[in-house]
Amino acid sequence: MSEFTKSSTASTGDSSKDDSKLSLTEQARLAKIQEAVLRARLLREKKDTSSHKFWDTQPVARDALQDDISKQLEAATIKDEKKTTGYIKEQTVEEIRKEPYPLPAGFEWCVLDVNNEEQLDMMYNLLNRNYVEDDDNMFRFDYSRDFLKWAVCPPGYKVDLHLAVRAQKTGKLFGVITAIPQAMIVDGVKVEMVEINFLCVHKKLRSKRLAPVLIKEITRRVNLTGVFSAVYTAGVVLPGSIGCARYYHRSIQFKKLVEVGFTRVPNNQTMATAVKLNRVPAQPITKGFRAMEERDVVGAHKLLMDYLVSFKVYPALTVDEFRHWILPKDKVVNSYVSTSADGTVENLCSFYHLPSSCVKHPTHSHIYAAYSYYNVATTVPLKQLMNDCLGQAKAEGQDVFNALNVMENDKFLHDLRFGMGDGNLNYYLYNWHSPDVQPEEIGLVLL
Ligand SMILES: CC(C)(COP(=O)(O)OP(=O)(O)OC[C@H]1O[C@@H](n2cnc3c(N)ncnc32)[C@H](O)[C@@H]1OP(=O)(O)O)[C@@H](O)C(=O)NCCC(=O)NCCS
């Protein structure tokens, strides 16, 4: 899942207040200092040693247990592979509990077939009213129905893993969690995993320990398919984090973002200056830049996988999975390529659409946000490709373009006037031990 973050007051592309007056060297120095402060903060947060009634019982890496785990790994699990990665707890399907975990009286398990409009509506409505909000409860993610279908139905998906809790009497949904299959490469080792997403408990049932039951039940179901590890992201700090990234925001419709309270006009700028500074190119500069098509799939897949191999954590996408995730889908995902004369895909950029409801605003119902997805530039600077991508996001009606500081995104964030968001996104592995990774070592974007 994504974490909802807003432009922080400390530094935003929009509040590039003094930045425009600084020399390039000074700007780079400022960016480095901000990064160092952020890293120190993340380290402190990661060292959070508070007790977790549920998570302390789960096979996830904890700082306190790190030594034990390393010893176990050296002693047993992977002798011929790298010793930094492996299962934390070895299990077989036979050992897995056959019965579902019990729910509180009045509730029952069900699965959601999102290809059934009524069931898709139920999932959409639960999330639309109860899913992730920013710290000030001004915005709430509003994943569209088409997006949800796309997100939970990649090749090989199982309806049994679109899990929900409903009231026995009324059938009303009170909780949801999903798992989709995705092999991952972690520190050079391929692992069959699932991606966990859309964990949500109805506001009326919060703090009653329903989330741990949802997590245990999805884990049981996944384990019964012979998969024992998972990857997920969350804004909150929990045991099992392997790395932490930061969201950055690039205003596109600056005035609207100020009106809804997503960002503010920097002290030393007028609205007009800020609007001007946040202009994006009307036409792409990259020669041959165009929307990706079916004929590009095989070449673009190769381009991406050859690129991702340099990261410590990334998805081992098959061609079919790549086609599902990257080929354009209206108001869900956009992707663009440019090719050589013989049709070889040389550059690829993409973003997905995740609007948020403006919970309290009298006139603006939504902020339309594009989220940077997978980008590879081989014949033009990444900055140029992403600037073209910003232009396309605007043409697609987006108000803001968000990007994590993963992969090589640092190469364009500052120069393209992205500003740091006010929250982190932690990356987690369940039952797979991994060395800690820096944001620039992460080659994975979860929805
Ligand atoms: C996240 C959410 C499902 C947790 O439910 P809750 O009713 O607040 O908490 P519960 O009493 O059921 O469970 C608490 C346990 O869940 C854990 N938990 C909370 N948020 C979690 C998350 N995002 N991922 C995994 N575990 C989480 C807590 O750490 C706690 O376990 P611990 O005692 O070991 O620390 C709920 O707050 C919610 O729906 N929030 C809005 C949507 C959201 O943020 N989803 C998560 C996206 S990553």
The ligand as an SDF file (V2000), in Angstrom:
LIG
                    3D

 48 50  0  0  0  0  0  0  0  0999 V2000
   -4.3040   -0.7270    9.9350 C   0  0  0  0  0  0  0  0  0  0  0  0
   -5.5630   -1.1920   10.6380 C   0  0  0  0  0  0  0  0  0  0  0  0
   -6.1650   -2.3350    9.8450 C   0  0  0  0  0  0  0  0  0  0  0  0
   -5.1830   -1.6910   12.0160 C   0  0  0  0  0  0  0  0  0  0  0  0
   -6.3650   -2.0340   12.6980 O   0  0  0  0  0  0  0  0  0  0  0  0
   -6.6340   -1.4930   14.1880 P   0  0  0  0  0  0  0  0  0  0  0  0
   -8.0400   -1.7550   14.5120 O   0  0  0  0  0  0  0  0  0  0  0  0
   -6.1510   -0.1000   14.2280 O   0  0  0  0  0  0  0  0  0  0  0  0
   -5.6530   -2.3730   15.1140 O   0  0  0  0  0  0  0  0  0  0  0  0
   -5.9550   -3.7720   15.8190 P   0  0  0  0  0  0  0  0  0  0  0  0
   -6.3540   -3.5350   17.2200 O   0  0  0  0  0  0  0  0  0  0  0  0
   -6.8810   -4.5900   15.0110 O   0  0  0  0  0  0  0  0  0  0  0  0
   -4.5050   -4.4600   15.7530 O   0  0  0  0  0  0  0  0  0  0  0  0
   -3.3750   -3.8660   16.2850 C   0  0  0  0  0  0  0  0  0  0  0  0
   -2.1820   -4.6200   15.7610 C   0  0  0  0  0  0  0  0  0  0  0  0
   -2.0990   -4.4250   14.3320 O   0  0  0  0  0  0  0  0  0  0  0  0
   -0.8150   -3.9120   14.0040 C   0  0  0  0  0  0  0  0  0  0  0  0
   -0.9130   -3.0250   12.8580 N   0  0  0  0  0  0  0  0  0  0  0  0
   -1.3980   -1.7780   12.8150 C   0  0  0  0  0  0  0  0  0  0  0  0
   -1.2850   -1.2730   11.5740 N   0  0  0  0  0  0  0  0  0  0  0  0
   -0.6950   -2.2320   10.8390 C   0  0  0  0  0  0  0  0  0  0  0  0
   -0.2850   -2.3020    9.4880 C   0  0  0  0  0  0  0  0  0  0  0  0
   -0.4670   -1.2780    8.6480 N   0  0  0  0  0  0  0  0  0  0  0  0
    0.2780   -3.4260    9.0490 N   0  0  0  0  0  0  0  0  0  0  0  0
    0.4640   -4.4620    9.8700 C   0  0  0  0  0  0  0  0  0  0  0  0
    0.1070   -4.4650   11.1880 N   0  0  0  0  0  0  0  0  0  0  0  0
   -0.4600   -3.3440   11.6450 C   0  0  0  0  0  0  0  0  0  0  0  0
   -0.4160   -3.1630   15.2450 C   0  0  0  0  0  0  0  0  0  0  0  0
    0.9940   -2.9580   15.2790 O   0  0  0  0  0  0  0  0  0  0  0  0
   -0.8890   -4.0750   16.3380 C   0  0  0  0  0  0  0  0  0  0  0  0
   -0.0240   -5.1850   16.5210 O   0  0  0  0  0  0  0  0  0  0  0  0
    1.0780   -5.1600   17.7070 P   0  0  0  0  0  0  0  0  0  0  0  0
    0.3060   -5.1510   19.0010 O   0  0  0  0  0  0  0  0  0  0  0  0
    1.8910   -6.3710   17.5020 O   0  0  0  0  0  0  0  0  0  0  0  0
    1.8590   -3.9030   17.5400 O   0  0  0  0  0  0  0  0  0  0  0  0
   -6.6050   -0.0490   10.7710 C   0  0  0  0  0  0  0  0  0  0  0  0
   -6.0780    0.9450   11.6060 O   0  0  0  0  0  0  0  0  0  0  0  0
   -6.9950    0.5700    9.4610 C   0  0  0  0  0  0  0  0  0  0  0  0
   -7.8080    0.0270    8.7320 O   0  0  0  0  0  0  0  0  0  0  0  0
   -6.4050    1.7450    9.1350 N   0  0  0  0  0  0  0  0  0  0  0  0
   -6.6790    2.4440    7.9030 C   0  0  0  0  0  0  0  0  0  0  0  0
   -6.0800    1.7180    6.7380 C   0  0  0  0  0  0  0  0  0  0  0  0
   -4.6280    1.4270    6.9130 C   0  0  0  0  0  0  0  0  0  0  0  0
   -3.8500    2.2280    7.4000 O   0  0  0  0  0  0  0  0  0  0  0  0
   -4.2290    0.2280    6.4760 N   0  0  0  0  0  0  0  0  0  0  0  0
   -2.8730   -0.2300    6.5640 C   0  0  0  0  0  0  0  0  0  0  0  0
   -2.2020    0.0160    5.3210 C   0  0  0  0  0  0  0  0  0  0  0  0
   -0.5210   -0.5320    5.4580 S   0  0  0  0  0  0  0  0  0  0  0  0
  1  2  1  0
  2  3  1  0
  2  4  1  0
  2 36  1  0
  4  5  1  0
  5  6  1  0
  6  7  2  0
  6  8  1  0
  6  9  1  0
  9 10  1  0
 10 11  2  0
 10 12  1  0
 10 13  1  0
 13 14  1  0
 14 15  1  0
 15 16  1  0
 15 30  1  0
 16 17  1  0
 17 18  1  0
 17 28  1  0
 18 19  1  0
 18 27  1  0
 19 20  2  0
 20 21  1  0
 21 22  1  0
 21 27  2  0
 22 23  1  0
 22 24  2  0
 24 25  1  0
 25 26  2  0
 26 27  1  0
 28 29  1  0
 28 30  1  0
 30 31  1  0
 31 32  1  0
 32 33  2  0
 32 34  1  0
 32 35  1  0
 36 37  1  0
 36 38  1  0
 38 39  2  0
 38 40  1  0
 40 41  1  0
 41 42  1  0
 42 43  1  0
 43 44  2  0
 43 45  1  0
 45 46  1  0
 46 47  1  0
 47 48  1  0
M  END
$$$$
